[in-house]
Amino acid sequence: MGFARTCSVALVGVEGVVVEVQADLEPGVAAFTLVGLPDKSLTESRDRVRAAVVNSGAEWPQKKLTVGLSPASVPKAGSGFDMAVACAVLGAAERIDPRVLADVVMIGELGLDGRARPVRGILPAVLAAADAGYEQVVVPECAAAEAALVPGVAVLGVRSLRQLIAVLTDEPVPEEEPDDRGRPDPLLAGLRMPGTGAATGADGMGGLGAVQHDHGHDLADVVGQTSARTAVEVAAAGGHHLFLQGPPGAGKTMLAERLPAVLPPLDRQESLEVTAVHSVAGLLPPGKPLIDGAPYCAPHHSATMQALVGGGHGIARPGAVSLAHRGVLFLDETPEFSSRALDALRQPLEAGHVVIARSAGVVRFPASFLMVLAANPCPCGRFSLRDPLCECPPAAIRRYQARLSGPLLDRVDLRVEVDPVTRSQLTGAGARGESTATVAARVRAARERAAARLAGTPWRTNSDVPGRELRSRWHPAPGVLEEAERSLERGALTARGLDRVLRVAWTVADLAGHDRPGAGDVALALQLRTGVPRGVPLSVGGPA
C-alpha cells in the first residue's frame, strides 16, 4: 500500500482554505475514486490527470486509487487541484518521495499533454497558503508573477508536469518550448471569465469588468460645471457618494470617468485586495499582475441584481460592487436600473462588503467603493426651472424621479444638479477648468490631513467615521451646525443626513486647510447635500 499527501487551496469567494490532497494506492482492480465534495470540473480531473501523467513519461499505477480532499466538508470547485492530485498519485506510486510533497502547496490545471495552465484566483490562494504557514508554492509559470506578490513565500513556476517531476526528484529539468508563433497564449485562457470581453480587450469603460483609469481623460476637458467639479473633488477627498442630475450631454459621464484619476493611488494592502477580487473574477489585465490604481466599473442599466452585488449559479462570483472595490462604481441612467437591483446596494454601501448565501455555503466579498449615480431629471431629459422645452406631464416626471428610493438617496452624501453647457463655455470663451493633476494634488493633501487626524482609529477617510464619533471626538466650530440642525427639525434632513453633512464638512475643511469645519464649510456641505443655495463659494481650492 502506498500513501502520499500534498496541499492545494479551495477558494470560497476571495478567501482560501488550504486543502490536503491525499492519495492512497491499494491492491485491487484498477480504479480512480475522487472524494471530498468535488464539483463537476474537479471530478473530471481524473481523466485530465491520468492523461497528463502518462504523456509526461511517468507510469500510471494499475491499482485501486483513492484521492481524498480534506477537509471533506468544504466545497471544492475548479481545475486548480490538478497538479496536486497528479503529484500525490505519483508520490503514492513512489515516483516522487512523499516527504518532499508534504509541505508544498500546488495550484494549477493540467492539460492532457502535461502542460501547466493557470487558473483564476492565484493571488488569494497563495495568500491563504501564506496565512496557513506554508512557505513553498508551485504554480504555472505564466502565473508566477501574480503569486510572487505575496511576501514570505517561495514561488516555483513550471511549464509542465514533466518539469515539476524533475524538480521534485532532483533530476535535470527538461526544457519546454514556449508558444511564440504570434498567436494569443492558449494557457492564459484559464485566467479569463467567458462573456466579459476580457479575452478580446473589449472590456472598456462601459463594461461590467472594472478597468483602471485611462490617462487620456482629464478634468480640464469638462466645460463649465463649477458645482459638479467641486462635488467630484469633495467626493474623491472624503470617499463620499455622489449623485449627478442633469440633461443629456451636460457632462455627467465625463465627470464620472475622470474621478478615478483624482483618487489617490492604492497602497500595498489595497492593491492586494483589489487584485484578489479581479483574479477570482478572471479580469486581471494581461501582463499586469498587480492593480495599483483605483478601478472603475460602469455596468449597463440592464444589469441584474446578481450582476451588481454578485452571485450566479453554483459558486458565487463577485459583482460590480466588488469589482469596484477601492474604486468607483458608476451607475449611468440610474432610474433605468431595476428597483430590486438598486435596493440591493444599501447593505454594501453601509457595511463595505457583501454577503451572499448559497446552498453550498456563504461567500463574503469586499465592496468598499465610491458610488456615482447619474440621472436625467425626467424621461425626455429637459425638465428644469429654466428650460420650457420639457413636454413630460407632471405625473410622468414624478414617477421617473420616484424610481430612486428615498433610503438609497439618503445614503448619498452629495447631490448636484449639472447645468446645460452654454454656447460661450463650449466655444472656449470662458476660462479652462483645472487639470486632473492639480485637483488630485489637493485631494492627496486633504487625505493626508484626514489620515493624520484619524491615526490610531480603524477609519481611513471621513466617510468611514461614524456620526457618533464625529460628534463626540472631533467637534466643529461652535454654532456652525445651527442651520443643519434646523433642517433636521423641518424634516429636510434625516439623522443620517445630518451625520453625512458633518462628514462632508470635515472633507471641505481638509481641502481648504482648516483645522476644523467653520460656518462656510458646513454651508457648502449643506448646499452639496440638499442642492439649496447657501450663498457660499462653490470652490474649495481652485478658482470659483
Secondary structure by P-SEA (a helix, b strand, c coil): cbbbbcbbbbbcccbbbbbbbbbbbbcccbbbbbccccccccccaaaaaaaaaaaacccccccbbbbbbcccccccccccaaaaaaaaaaaaaccccccccccbbbbbcccccbbbbbbcaaaaaaaaaaaacccbbbccccccccccccccbbbbbbccaaaaaaaaacccbbbbbcccccccccccccccccccccccccccccccccccccccccccccccaaaaaaaaaaaaacbbbbbbbbcccccaaaaaaacccccccccaaaaaaaaaaaaaaccccccccccccbbbbbbcccccccccccccccccccccccccccbbbbbcccccccaaaaaaacccccccbbbbbcccbbbbbbbbbbbbbbbccccccccccccccccccaaaaaaaaacccaaaaaaccbbbbbcccccccccccccccccaaaaaaaaaaaaaaaaaaaccccccccccccaaaaacccccccccaaaaaaaaaaccccaaaaaaaaaaaaaaaaaaccccccaaaaaaaaaaaccccccccccccccc
